[in-house]
Amino acid sequence: MSDTTSIQALIKQLEFDTLSAKKWAQKGKIELWVHRYLLTGCWANPAFSDGLKKAPRWWHGPFQVELSALSPAVGYDPTMEYVVEKEAWTARVRAMAETLSTPLSVPPLILEYRSGDLSIRDGNTRYGAMMLLGWPACWVILWYNTEHDYRQHTESLLQMKD
């Protein structure tokens, strides 16, 4: 079994694909799913999980959003929040693109709502791979730092569905 196959199998086994996240959300437990995801597997980021726990958060998702509406935080462009070396980033994105099959089989990106901006906080490499593959949209989980932002933005999302 190749590394990419084993990662996809692990995602499915541990229920970290979008379908699993949707099931947890239907039970009102999407925040718990996020922390399980951030604390498990080769992608684990316990510092991120700890940071999220320092203040109340309001959660929405998973839901689909166009990739063009997202703001990546990691990449080789000098305007990125976290700038990485171009060749290494490109190789990592290409390798990930080879593992992606369908949007529902991929863990949702984890976003932070920042005054109207949808900032990718987990999943920048997945985002790059999806862009490389030409996918128009992806599944996301969005957190808000204030109840006001949550209510205002989720209301506008619901109006867009109508």
C-alpha positions, 0 to 999 in steps of 0.5 A, spaced: 500 500 500 502 506 498 503 512 502 497 516 499 493 510 499 494 509 506 492 516 508 486 516 504 484 509 508 486 512 514 481 518 513 476 514 511 477 509 517 477 515 522 471 518 519 475 524 517 472 525 510 466 530 509 461 525 509 463 523 516 463 531 518 456 532 516 454 526 520 457 529 526 454 536 524 447 533 524 448 531 531 450 538 533 458 536 534 462 539 529 466 542 534 468 535 537 469 533 530 474 538 528 478 537 535 478 530 533 481 531 526 486 536 529 489 531 534 489 525 530 493 522 524 499 524 521 496 531 520 495 532 527 496 540 529 495 540 537 497 547 538 491 549 533 486 545 537 489 548 543 488 555 540 481 554 538 479 552 545 482 558 548 475 562 547 468 561 545 467 559 537 461 559 533 461 553 528 457 552 521 458 547 516 460 543 513 458 546 507 460 547 500 463 554 497 467 556 491 475 555 491 475 562 489 471 565 495 477 562 500 483 566 502 489 561 503 494 563 508 500 558 506 504 558 499 510 561 496 507 568 494 510 573 498 503 576 500 501 569 504 501 569 511 506 563 512 510 564 506 514 557 504 519 555 499 516 554 492 519 548 490 517 544 496 510 547 496 509 545 489 511 538 490 507 537 496 501 540 492 502 535 486 503 529 491 496 531 495 493 532 488 494 525 486 491 522 492 484 526 492 478 523 488 472 526 490 470 532 494 466 528 499 472 524 500 477 529 503 476 532 510 473 539 509 477 545 510 477 549 516 476 556 515 476 562 520 471 568 518 475 574 519 470 580 517 468 577 511 474 574 509 474 566 509 481 565 511 484 557 510 486 555 517 487 548 516 487 545 509 492 550 505 495 544 501 488 541 500 486 547 497 492 548 493 491 541 490 484 542 489 486 548 485 491 544 481 485 539 479 481 544 477 475 543 482 470 549 482 468 548 490 470 544 496 467 543 503 468 547 509 467 548 516 467 555 518 468 558 525 466 565 528 470 568 533 463 572 535 456 570 536 454 577 532 459 575 526 456 568 526 449 570 526 450 575 521 454 571 516 450 565 517 443 569 515 447 571 509 449 564 507 441 562 508 439 567 504 444 566 498 441 559 498 434 561 497 
